[in-house]
């Protein structure tokens, strides 16, 4: 773009004097797009809602990209036609809420200048006003403190500048300043922004488009964002987690102290080579960085930080497995796995089902590998998750007898000190977790966990997949069977009877508590009914029911 | 039923309550200029409705909650983008309010409104 532009001084002189013609419209629009693209991550980081608009910056950039593509098809040097093409492209490429509003702004702007070869200040002011009106018409109940408010303040600034007889470029400068000021005021108008400590993202995007135009006029670069670090409290990492881009599978957050003063633009550009969703927060004498990176680059951010300073805290999460859980029907919140300090003991556990996974996370597991009866994880899966942890002391809970071998292999292969506590079921896994002490001695903690296994009895309810007779129990395909500590002990015609028979077999009346995890194919209502009959049968026991979400087993019963 | 187990009993949320939340979210969603009666035979007089039970249909299928929105969209906007946006806004607000997951939000664009900016 710069190669075909006249020298800066000439450019300013020309633009200051003359109305904005088609060619100028094209340059200004391209500059607006380039500057927004350069600042995309800043805008993305402003999201407060985890859902409605995904990444505002990305959405607005994609909308502008489509607009520019359409603009490039126009060859006449006519402002009206250029803007009509721009509006058409924005409409076709509109993404997300902010993109739709942006396309409406362009549509109004273009309609106002239809047929005009070039635009004087009056034309521009009228165009900003029509843009505002068109945008406001697209919603029943406009929310103030958003991009709409910024568009309104821009129109007001354009009108007042035009009435003073100011020429086009100074008018745009006024409009740009009004947009910036308006963005700063958005938290006053919209409480949710204030709570999150951010300004409105769509409004910020719009202000950046205007700023980009002026930067082009003034000959500033348009490719690298002017970066600043935000206060740590203003970082919105949860929102960043909600919007994961394809291929950016790991979230890495590092707290660090740089050896020398941090060169922010360089820091950002180095991070941009590794991943996306970059945020940098500044606290007292320390910084926090956040980034999403592909799996093969997950260790790069930490390696890089080590070259420029000392890190104090590292958090890494596999976003893909989290996203799967967000999508699965049971989970409302992704489980927050425990943050492990470098000298602590971390627990890696194998689990299937969102409820059970969440339960493990709540009990303090540092990493959860998906797997179970019908889906055994590989040694590589286990290795990868334990290698990722910022500590070298790890306990592995396989939670299934078929996975113990795999876990042992992973423990042998890793350079870390890893101990397998041979849990053969989910209840045993929980029993072990309850005895976890991250600050203890690795062997001692592992032994403590092993001791805990004897205290819990595991019952599993599932459907027989073939006719069989084992230890005198005859089963037909499709019947419900009950396993006590992995041995088939009962068969029944329905799930409720199976649960009661199994509990009897497990001698539940000799224990204190019964915990029930119902699987992905069981409705909460059905689980509640069965829980009621279990409570009736064991009125003196503590009976707890949880949504396990596990596949394969309708119920997992734990008796202790 | 939209039922949640709590320590003291259970909470039941009527479809109409969910429809009201969905309505509020829909009318604040950009590009949606009204909710439309889902039945064309209701006639044009009540094409755009203000009653949250018209234009929004909430269904319970076992545990799952489905919401159908019958909307009127501003002419000249990207209809797909508007529909995507209203669906995610409604889902977000309803899930946040009732704390239960929504199985699906279907958007039916019943018409477009042309408003002249000039």
HADDOCK unambig.tbl for C-alpha pairs under 7 A between the chains (distance, minus, plus):
assign (segid A and resid 51 and name CA) (segid B and resid 88 and name CA) 6.61 0.50 0.50
assign (segid A and resid 51 and name CA) (segid B and resid 92 and name CA) 6.24 0.50 0.50
assign (segid A and resid 52 and name CA) (segid B and resid 85 and name CA) 6.43 0.50 0.50
assign (segid A and resid 52 and name CA) (segid B and resid 88 and name CA) 5.39 0.50 0.50
assign (segid A and resid 52 and name CA) (segid B and resid 89 and name CA) 4.81 0.50 0.50
assign (segid A and resid 52 and name CA) (segid B and resid 92 and name CA) 6.90 0.50 0.50
assign (segid A and resid 91 and name CA) (segid B and resid 77 and name CA) 6.28 0.50 0.50
assign (segid A and resid 91 and name CA) (segid B and resid 78 and name CA) 5.60 0.50 0.50
assign (segid A and resid 92 and name CA) (segid B and resid 78 and name CA) 6.39 0.50 0.50
assign (segid A and resid 94 and name CA) (segid B and resid 78 and name CA) 6.25 0.50 0.50
assign (segid A and resid 94 and name CA) (segid B and resid 81 and name CA) 6.37 0.50 0.50
assign (segid A and resid 95 and name CA) (segid B and resid 81 and name CA) 5.70 0.50 0.50
assign (segid A and resid 96 and name CA) (segid B and resid 81 and name CA) 5.83 0.50 0.50
assign (segid A and resid 96 and name CA) (segid B and resid 85 and name CA) 5.90 0.50 0.50
assign (segid A and resid 97 and name CA) (segid B and resid 30 and name CA) 6.29 0.50 0.50
assign (segid A and resid 97 and name CA) (segid B and resid 82 and name CA) 6.91 0.50 0.50
assign (segid A and resid 97 and name CA) (segid B and resid 85 and name CA) 5.85 0.50 0.50
assign (segid A and resid 100 and name CA) (segid B and resid 77 and name CA) 6.49 0.50 0.50
assign (segid A and resid 100 and name CA) (segid B and resid 78 and name CA) 6.58 0.50 0.50
assign (segid A and resid 100 and name CA) (segid B and resid 81 and name CA) 6.79 0.50 0.50
assign (segid A and resid 100 and name CA) (segid B and resid 82 and name CA) 6.92 0.50 0.50
assign (segid A and resid 104 and name CA) (segid B and resid 77 and name CA) 6.68 0.50 0.50
assign (segid A and resid 130 and name CA) (segid B and resid 117 and name CA) 6.54 0.50 0.50
assign (segid A and resid 133 and name CA) (segid B and resid 117 and name CA) 6.27 0.50 0.50
assign (segid A and resid 134 and name CA) (segid B and resid 117 and name CA) 5.44 0.50 0.50
assign (segid A and resid 138 and name CA) (segid B and resid 30 and name CA) 6.12 0.50 0.50
assign (segid A and resid 138 and name CA) (segid B and resid 31 and name CA) 4.65 0.50 0.50
assign (segid A and resid 138 and name CA) (segid B and resid 32 and name CA) 6.74 0.50 0.50
assign (segid A and resid 138 and name CA) (segid B and resid 33 and name CA) 6.28 0.50 0.50
assign (segid A and resid 138 and name CA) (segid B and resid 74 and name CA) 5.52 0.50 0.50
assign (segid A and resid 139 and name CA) (segid B and resid 28 and name CA) 6.66 0.50 0.50
assign (segid A and resid 139 and name CA) (segid B and resid 29 and name CA) 6.72 0.50 0.50
assign (segid A and resid 139 and name CA) (segid B and resid 30 and name CA) 4.98 0.50 0.50
assign (segid A and resid 139 and name CA) (segid B and resid 31 and name CA) 5.35 0.50 0.50
assign (segid A and resid 139 and name CA) (segid B and resid 32 and name CA) 5.79 0.50 0.50
assign (segid A and resid 139 and name CA) (segid B and resid 33 and name CA) 5.34 0.50 0.50
assign (segid A and resid 140 and name CA) (segid B and resid 27 and name CA) 5.54 0.50 0.50
assign (segid A and resid 140 and name CA) (segid B and resid 28 and name CA) 6.46 0.50 0.50
assign (segid A and resid 140 and name CA) (segid B and resid 32 and name CA) 6.97 0.50 0.50
assign (segid A and resid 140 and name CA) (segid B and resid 33 and name CA) 5.13 0.50 0.50
assign (segid A and resid 140 and name CA) (segid B and resid 34 and name CA) 6.90 0.50 0.50
assign (segid A and resid 141 and name CA) (segid B and resid 27 and name CA) 6.11 0.50 0.50
assign (segid A and resid 141 and name CA) (segid B and resid 28 and name CA) 5.20 0.50 0.50
assign (segid A and resid 142 and name CA) (segid B and resid 28 and name CA) 6.50 0.50 0.50
assign (segid A and resid 329 and name CA) (segid B and resid 101 and name CA) 6.79 0.50 0.50
assign (segid A and resid 332 and name CA) (segid B and resid 101 and name CA) 6.88 0.50 0.50
assign (segid A and resid 523 and name CA) (segid B and resid 63 and name CA) 6.92 0.50 0.50
